[in-house]
C-alpha cells in the first residue's frame, strides 16, 4: 500500500453530507465536467460545481442553470 492509499483509508469525514458532496465533486472531476454550474449528488442534493469554467452567474435556484427563471433569481455578475 502506498502513502496515498493509506492516507485515504485513514481519512474520516465529519458528516454524511460531506461524503455526499465529495462523491458529487469527484464524479464531476472524473467526467471532466466544466460546463455544468451545478452537480446533483446521489442523495438528490445540488452542489456548485467547483470545476465549472463558464461565465460567472448568480443563480439562487440550484440545478436550473438559470433557464426559465425570473431575472431577479438569475443574473450575470456586473448587471
C-alpha positions as CSV (number, residue, x, y, z in Angstrom):
1,X,0.0,0.0,0.0
2,X,1.4,3.4,-1.0
3,X,1.2,6.6,1.1
4,X,-1.8,7.9,-0.9
5,X,-3.9,4.8,-0.3
6,X,-3.0,4.7,3.4
7,X,-4.0,8.4,3.7
8,X,-7.4,7.8,2.1
9,X,-8.1,4.9,4.3
10,X,-7.2,6.9,7.5
11,X,-9.2,10.0,6.5
12,X,-12.6,10.3,8.1
13,X,-15.4,12.7,7.2
14,X,-17.3,14.6,9.9
15,X,-20.8,14.2,8.4
16,X,-22.6,12.1,5.7
17,X,-23.3,15.3,3.8
18,X,-19.5,15.8,3.5
19,X,-19.2,12.4,1.9
20,X,-22.1,13.2,-0.4
21,X,-20.5,16.4,-1.6
22,X,-17.1,14.8,-2.1
23,X,-18.7,12.0,-4.2
24,X,-20.6,14.5,-6.3
25,X,-17.4,16.6,-6.9
26,X,-15.4,13.5,-7.7
27,X,-18.0,12.5,-10.3
28,X,-17.8,15.9,-11.9
29,X,-14.0,15.7,-11.9
30,X,-14.0,12.2,-13.4
31,X,-16.4,13.3,-16.2
32,X,-14.2,16.4,-16.8
33,X,-17.4,18.4,-16.4
34,X,-16.6,22.1,-16.8
35,X,-19.9,23.2,-18.4
36,X,-22.4,22.5,-15.6
37,X,-22.8,25.2,-12.9
38,X,-24.4,22.7,-10.5
39,X,-23.9,19.0,-9.9
40,X,-26.5,16.6,-8.4
41,X,-25.4,14.1,-5.8
42,X,-26.7,10.6,-5.3
43,X,-28.9,11.9,-2.5
44,X,-30.6,14.5,-4.7
45,X,-28.8,17.4,-3.3
46,X,-27.4,20.2,-5.6
47,X,-23.8,21.5,-5.1
48,X,-21.9,24.1,-7.0
49,X,-19.5,22.5,-9.5
50,X,-16.0,23.5,-8.3
51,X,-14.7,22.7,-11.9
52,X,-17.2,25.0,-13.7
53,X,-15.3,27.1,-16.2
54,X,-18.1,29.1,-17.9
55,X,-19.2,32.7,-17.4
56,X,-19.8,33.6,-13.8
57,X,-23.5,33.6,-12.9
58,X,-25.5,34.2,-9.8
59,X,-28.4,31.8,-9.7
60,X,-30.3,31.3,-6.5
61,X,-32.1,28.2,-7.9
62,X,-29.7,25.2,-7.9
63,X,-29.9,22.9,-10.9
64,X,-31.8,25.4,-13.1
65,X,-28.8,26.8,-15.0
66,X,-31.0,29.9,-15.0
67,X,-33.2,28.7,-17.8
68,X,-36.8,29.9,-17.4
69,X,-36.4,31.7,-14.1
70,X,-37.1,35.3,-13.3
71,X,-34.3,37.8,-13.9
72,X,-34.3,38.6,-10.1
73,X,-33.1,35.0,-9.5
74,X,-30.6,34.8,-12.3
75,X,-28.3,37.4,-13.5
76,X,-24.7,37.8,-14.7
77,X,-22.2,39.5,-12.5
78,X,-22.0,43.2,-13.1
79,X,-25.6,43.6,-14.3
